[in-house]
Amino acid sequence: MFFFSMDQKKYQFISLWIILTLFFVSCKRDSNQPVPAAEQLGSQVIEITNTSHQNRTKSNVEVDLHRLKKEMIPEKGNTLLVVLGDKIIPSQLDDLDNDGKPDELVFQVNIAANDRIKALIYKVSKEFAANYHYKKRTHAQLGLKNGKKPFIIRDSIFSENGDLYKESMHHGPALESEIMAYRMYFDNRSSIDIYGKIHQRLELDTTKWYSNDEFIANDYGGDILFVSKTIGIGSLRTWNGKNAEVVKANKGRYAIVRASGPVRSVIDMCALGVNGSEELLSRMMIYAGHREMIYRAYLPKEMSAEFCTGVRKMDGADVRINKEAGYISLWGTDYPRINHEKYPKVTVGLGVVVPEQWQSKQFMDDELNHLIGVQPKDLFMEYYVTAAWNQERNGIRTADEMEEYMKNLSLRVNAPLQISY
C-alpha cells in the first residue's frame, strides 16, 4: 500500500490535468483525427473504384465539385476536408476556370487491385481547416526578368506577339514535384524541357531552373536536356505528312499559374489566333510523388490539323516503341547545355504515353524527333510526359527500367480510378 501527502496528491492532479489538456489540444489539431460533429457544415460520401488488376499507390483523385450535393459547394468562409478511414488526408481545392470559385477537389489514395474504398468529404469553416497544414509537395512558378535584380514573380504573363522567351524567367512557366520538373517555352515552339534532381525535394524556388557552382556542390539538380529546335519531350505539334510543325499564336499568348499546392500544381498556356482566330489552351499538371507530367489540350472547335507529340532524337539512344500500349521510351546520352566543358554529357530517359482514347495509332519520325499521333475527342486530348536521369538517387538507371516504368504508366492511364458520387 502506498501513502501520499496532500502536496503529492495536488502535484499529481496538476500534472495529470496538464497531460490531459495537451492530449486533447493535440487531438484537435492532429490531422489523424476525424472532423468533430460540431465542426461539420455538411458531408458527402464518394466511392473510388480501382478497376485494374494492379495495386495503386498515390493515385490521383479529381472530384468535380459540380457533381457534389449543392449544399457541399464551398462558399466564402468555408472549405472542404477529406477523410479516409479515421484520417484527414492532404487535399486541395482548385479554381481552374478563373471565375473565383473552386472547380475541383483533389487528393491521393492507395487502393488495392479491383478494390473499392469510400472517402468522406466534409464541409467545414476555413478557421477550423486552418488547424491542418499539409506539406507542400509541388510547386509552380512564373515570372519576368528584371535586369540584374531578382525576378518579378507573377501569377500570369501575356504577350501580344506571343513571344516572351527571352524576357521570362527560365524562358516560360515551370512546375515540379519532388522528383522531376518541367517547363514550357514561351514562344511558338511551346517546347517542353526537363529538370532532373538528385534528391527528392522541391528546388525551383531556389535554383530558378539553372545550376551554378554552389548548387552543384549541394547536390541540386538542373537542366538535363538540350531542346533547341527539337520537340524536346512531350511538346504538342501538328503533322504535315513529313515533319512536325509548331502551333503558331498569331494574336498573342498568355500563361497563368492555376494551382501550386500540396497535392498538385497546374499551369495554363494559351495560344491566341491559331488558324486565324481560334484559341488552343495547353494545361500542364503535376502531382505530388509522381515523375510524370499530365498534358491536356482544349480546342474551341474541331480543327483539321493532325496532332502529334513525342521525344527528341539522340545519337545512339536505345529507343523502344510500343504501338499497342501507345508509348515511346528513350534512354540516351547527350550534352544538356551548349557549354560542354562546364556541363558534360548526361544520360536521360524520355517518354510519352497517349491513352487509348486519344491515340491516332500513328507513329512517325522526322529529322529531329520520334513522334506519336494524338487525336482530340470532344475538343479535348490528354497524354503523359515523363523523364528520368541516371544521377537520381534510387531512380531509374537503365533502358530496361525506363521501359518498365512506361509499361506501368500506360496501364495506369488506361485504367483511371472510377468515382461514384
Buried (B, 14 or more C-beta within 10 A) or exposed (E): EEEEEEEEEEEEEEEEEEEEEEEEEEEEEEBEBBBEEEBBBBBBEBEBBBEBEEEBEEBBBBBEBEEBEEEBBBEEEBBBBBBBEEEBBBBBBBBBEEEEEBBBBBBBBEBEEEBEBEBBBBBBEEEBBEBBEBEBBBBBBBBEBEEEEEBEEBEBBBBEEBBBBEBBBBBBBBBBBBBBBBBBBBBBBBBBBBBBBBBBBBBBEEBBBEBEEEBBEEEBBBBBBBBEEBBBBBBBBBBEEEBBBBBBBBBBBBBBBBBBBBBBBBBBBBBBBBBEEBBBBBBBBBBBBBBBBBBBBBBEEEBEBBBBBBBBBBEEBBBBBBEEBBBBBBBBBBEBBEEEEEBEEBBBBBBBBBBEEBBBEBBBBBEBBBBBBBBBEEEEBBBBBBBBBBBBEEBBBBBEBBBEBBBEBBBBBBBBBEBEE
